[in-house]
């Protein structure tokens, strides 16, 4: 009996996401511009020669930003840093710029840094370690998340080709936090407001999802928010909304009471 090393056409699904690994590097970059794009979102544009060779192929990639801890010095006498995961909002190789959007929340090191960021300051960026590339070839796409997911959602809407249908469900604090998305897609955007209540409860996004008449057909569902809420939403999507496990990606971008978390809840 002979065996073929090549997969048959029936085994190759064009909708199967692909993982791509990148060379892991740290880059010391300079702050080029700072812009407050909503009451709770700061956009920082970084630049520098060390950006050469940067690669981010997936809209929900994450880089590790290293923030200096005031007065903290290690045993070797070197300054200590706090690392936090952030989405590369936009990389422009021609312009040599990398944009990071910061969702402002409890005053941790990232929020403290973003609130005082000024052109000329430096920031060290590590990664991304890899990319998870989700094809566009589904009947439609579902993007669900809270404030921390807004950069990835905005990037996905910006990068998807014309002709794609997208349903977006986003939780923010108030209507003042709404963003205008630049997209060529047929996108319907649904906003849910906390109105001062605590972030991270699953109810708002869960109820908003149930209130929408979702399109028919095969779709890719992407969820990112507080970890326990993301897990509950994934369960709801599979049980109530016809989502397929292999086409459903859920991530905890933060976890209540825990610093520096990125939970993959897909498996």
Secondary structure, DSSP 8 states (H G I E B T S, - for coil): ----SS--GGG--TT--EEEE----EEEEEEEEEEEEETTEEEEEEE-GGGTT----STT--EEEEEEEEEEE-TTS-EEEEEEEE---EEETTTTEEEEEEE--S--HHHHHHHH--TT-EEEEE---EEEE--S-SSEEEEEE-GGGHHHHHHHHHHS-TT-EEEEEEEESSGGG------SSEEEEEEEE-TTS-TT-SHHHHHHHHTS---SS-EEEEEEEEHHHHHHHHHHHHHHS---GGGEEEEEEEBTTBSS--EE---
